[in-house]
Amino acid sequence: MPSDPVSAEALAALEESLSPRRLGRVIRGSLLEGIEARLEDEVSVEDVRVGRFVVVEGSRHRFFSTIHDVRLANTNEDVLLRPPEDDFVAQVLHGTNTYATVDLRPKLLLEAGEEGARSVKTIPPHFARVREAADADVELVFGSPDDTHLPIGTPLEMTSDVCLDLERFVERSNAVFGKTGTGKSFLTRMLLGGVIAADLASVLVFDMHNEYGMWSEDEETKRRAPALKEMFGQRVLIFSVDPASSRRRSVTPDFEVQVSLRDIDVGDLRLLRAELGLSDAQLRDMETLAERWGPSWLTELLRAYEDGTLTDDIGQLLVNEQSVKALARNLKKVTRLPFVRESVTDNSADRIVEALLARRHVVIEFGRQTTFLAYMLVSSILTRRIHHRWMEEKEKASADGRLGHPPQLIITLEEAHKFLNPEAANQTIFGTIAREMRKYNVSLLVVDQRPSGIDEEVRSQLGTRVIAALDDDRDQGAVLSGVPDANALKVLINNLESKKQCLLSGYAVPMPLVIETRDYYGFAKDMKRRSYGGGDENGSSGPKLDLWG
Amino acid sequence: METQAYSADRAEYSGERVGEIVEASTTRFRAVSVRAFEPPAFGSFVRSVSTDRVTYGVVSHVAHGSTDPSRRAIPLGRTWEELVAEHPQVFDLLQTEFEAITVAFCPNGGEVHGFLPPVPPRVHDFVTLCADHEIRALTADLSFVRTLGASGLPVTGELLAAAIRGAAAAREDGRSFLLRAGREVADLYRSDYEQACAVLRRLGMRIAGDDFERRVPEAVAVRRSSAK
């Protein structure tokens, strides 16, 4: 939001310089239920689109709103009973017997001479004029692009940039929602790219579908869309769970991810409960074993199971032998994952944590290991480690009085409902982060197509939501939980195009707004130019000057 | 609004003389046609020029009859041609009367006002047909629609339709005028949808004869481009 005071003269000058289309006049309204405005007769109802950013000029205030509904109205019931036969009569009756109205929900108001826009506390008077917003209005509300204001798109049918306040964005957990094929990962990459370019946080991405590292295939244009590493060079490290697959896609990972059996915790396995088919009794058994055998419980359990010595070992434990055998059988699935070793030479978890603490960014590619088992196991182990370390660092930092340490961290989770469903959210590390880790400078960026699968408490903690098209009614309802005026916003979600449109709502934007998302390739080019310093006009890939090598 | 200052001696007010006033009141004037059976058209705009002002009216009623109100014409069983040839004196006993509803006036040296003049025109003033530019000026604010609508005549709808068609014909952008005036009519009959439609259909009818179908889409196009 701009912080300069806006003088009355400046407003007047602004007004003069613009000639946006007049839409209508306010005819009724309330703060609770919104404003109804009658459309001018000259404005065709077909030209008015839901989601359009509009301005209502009160006598002292300017109200900013979006169009939530368009409605046909009539003054005389007879018209509806016998609609006019010929076009001429229909045209004449339009504006006298029939007319159209639009429903508005003002969200912000700007008082002449005041500093910045505030949330609405009143409504415009009768017959206040409603007009389409002009580019200057967008700038007034959303600020102009700079280092910490990321232009992310334009309002519907407009050309001026809508900016996301990145400083506010990184402060809280956020989400990108949308059904498949709506460009969620492009949006997410833009958000992360903006954060990286502004150097506001370290970014960790669990990249289940290999889209965030070097490049991804654009399903629509069949082009290679550059991803984070291509945009930011050595500031971004690629860790691969499946290095062979990475190489086949001609991506050279910086490191390979290996997981030692010792690193696997009961909590990780609890998250994988459905994938491993574990019962409640088996979960309890695991806890008993872990308590008894310490960190190497899993190694010992599996070894004993294979050696056939399990019976002797558990003799003294108060667990059921058959149940433990079944448990071991189930847990064998974990050892079959190629990146899980009994012992590892290179501790990837530590490496990743150090990189993130050094304000670098990490993308973990899963290659062909796209089972939820692999994805969730790796994410859980790493996140737990990070959680632990960040708390430690934060405590140390506050003891030393060091501000801004550890760096803000954004953990990006795809298919987040797997981690944050109501059952998992209460027991696993991800729920804890979503709920409490803001204090420790860690936040989540949740990317998901089934928001209704995410725990309600977690959803209500989300700061900024970027919502692309969603079909399912429950999902539409779920994305807006905890948002004021959710029903009105639901209409906007219902009207999103399935591509390149999204609703921005929450902490990092002054008011909810539907936008056409920015062209990704233009964004990528811009980012490359910023990180490699000019000269990359012709879109050639690769750094000319590596500043972070 | 197109304005035209009035001056009694101006040549254009000497237009074709169609009648002479025989009775006048605040709201209407009655005149006898110069020649029997040659009245101004129903719904046409006429004026009466006196020394102080021009009074404008819309022809609302035309009647042919005997010059002597106590003696009605009787059937003669002859064709029109036979009458002209054999009994031309019959025509001297017949006359055409018409009535006009006053809709506007123009004081000497002033502009056209779309409301009633302070005093009616005088008896024996002549009635002449309006020129197109006058029609445009006196119908520009559409006040005549309300005036005619309040006339209380049984044929008010017909009268409105005829007057509006005439006013549209005096304009190059007749179609946009029809739309505007049509809206005024719809507004006038807001509570009587059937009546409004009846008048509106009559507005369309004249144009349906020539190029209504072609002109209305054009009118729509004009509105859209001006809305942008």
Interface residues (C-beta under 8 A of the other chain):
Chain A: R21 E40 E42 V43 S44 T75 N76 D78 V79 R82 P84 D86 D87 F88 V89 Q91 V92 L93 G95 T96 N97
Chain B: L178 L179 G182 R183 V185 A186 D187 R190 S191 Y193 E194 A196 C197 L200 R201 L203 G204 F212 V216 A219 V220 R223 R224 S226 A227 K228
